[in-house]
């Protein structure tokens, strides 16, 4: 979209944003207008489908001009057909909500209702295919077919089975269907924080975060890499998209990291791992914290507090890895004259603190719902943008439309995916396959908690590939978390576990979305950068085991239990960073690296004997490295 003249997509995105902010903030009720939740969700998914099918072009290989023109005409016809199918199926809920209520009372769909449900389902599945690839639609359709064919299915998939009409009723009318909890959260919380993050970015907050991070870390070795970790973590928490955050901050941080001596692959890996970590950093966690609170039925503050220590361990390992790599490669610090001054940067961007403070007040002090708090904080962003000295960061109407276009554009794919995932959830509830699948994982692991965690983790990594953060969480919470919960793992711990492993797919080859973005900026190769990113982001694989085995890391238990858990995990984080980088006081030998890795794993076990052995092994390895001649 040009800065002078908004496009049709921009205007539609702006209208979608204004509508959602108004409804979430409950402004229509001031005038006596009440919108049923299912109608609001239908409006949301219809807006998302129009944006997706008419304004987001699927990427295609380069073709001859005549063939390309023919394909464009053919593709446009399909796009309009999909929009029509989605608007007919979703629009019926909007204009004939009384009929939906009648379906609900009768408990089945008539022939027109079946057609409407099929139209909406087909449009959603094609939308998911376009934004997430074939994997997720295949999973959804397979679960629906398994529900229909249960009488002839083997093993855990066997059951009484349900006809297509009953499944469509569950998907179109039931509480656990297209208009279920995932779309509810997407239409009332996720979109608000996508808009909030986009407004903050266009108001200059992302650059302000980076300036503060550079001012704090720039004087030390590897300052830009450390600034990337801090800045990407802070902004990533509110941006809601690892790949989007990688592109936003990576354009600035990756060239700076390369300029002081870091390799291109290391610079790209740092940015991808840090941007992904923003999704697990409270208070916002890319809106995942609010979704988790709704899903497991606990207060938002409980989720945010539980996620704090694991997130600090994650970023602590990344930060220390960056520092050790700087010493190992003799990376210099930035010239002090080229660094922003902390005090000056803080004063110049002081207005950016107002929305963050307002969000904290609305969420924690006032106790408002996450959606309302985010909507009010978004209004504060717009007002605060006019308090700064930089005129280019003021959210004028044209720039406001651009911010809405960015935020709602990223949200549209999430809305379509969450609606489609509702179809899967509805089928799973009918068939009971979800419960059977979790039992199958437990049986496969022989009831052993460690083996179950490993299997769930690997499955979460695979299922999360190609999905954005929010849809990945919804899918994993449905399919994977129940296996851990059945073994007695607390709900919060189980859900955080699958989030960590699922988000690791953003920088783990082959479908490493965030890494594709950062490699495009750095010019490095995917596989070599992916290996570097896995080493840097190893905390995503190790920390979940730590907080399940040791609930003190989730701030559960006595003060003494929590303190000991945090100290042991902190020591393990230091040893793990040294082992993965191959450097402590000087380059580590293979035996020393093995001892440090074993020590880190033993320290996270909540038992005095393994912890003592781990501390002893770590001390021996560090002493050997310190005393050995260079």
Secondary structure, DSSP 8 states (H G I E B T S, - for coil): --SSS--HHHHHHHHHHHHHHHHHTT-GGGGT----HHHHHHHHHHHHHHHHHHH---------HHHHHHHHHHHHHHHHHHHHHHHHHHHHHHH-HHHHHHHHHHTS--HHHHHHHHHHHHHHHHHHHHHH-HHHHHHHHHHHHHHHTGGG--GGG-S----HHHHHHHHHTSSSSTTSHHHHHIIIIIHHHHHHHHHHHHTTHHHHHHHHHHHHHTTSTTHHHHHHHHHHHHHHHHH--HHHHHHHHHHHHHHHHHHTT--HHHHHHHHHHHHHHGGGSTTTGGGHHHHHHHHHT--HHHHHHHHHHHHHHHHHHHHHHHHHHHHHTT-----GGGS--HHHHHHHTTTHHHHHHHHHIIIIIS---HHHHHHHHHHHHHHHHTTSS-GGGS--HHHHHHHHHHHHHHHHHHHHHHHHHHHHHHHHHHH-HHHHHHHHHHHHTTT-HHHHHHHHHHHHHHHTTT--HHHHHHHHHHHTHHHHHHTT--HHHHHHHHHHHHHGGGTSSSS-HHHHHHHHHH---HHHHHHHHHHHTTHHHHHHHHHHH-GGGGT-S-HHHHHHHHHHHHHHHHHHHHHHHTBSSSB--HHHHHHHHHHHHHHTSSSHHHHHHHHHHHHHHHHHHHHS--
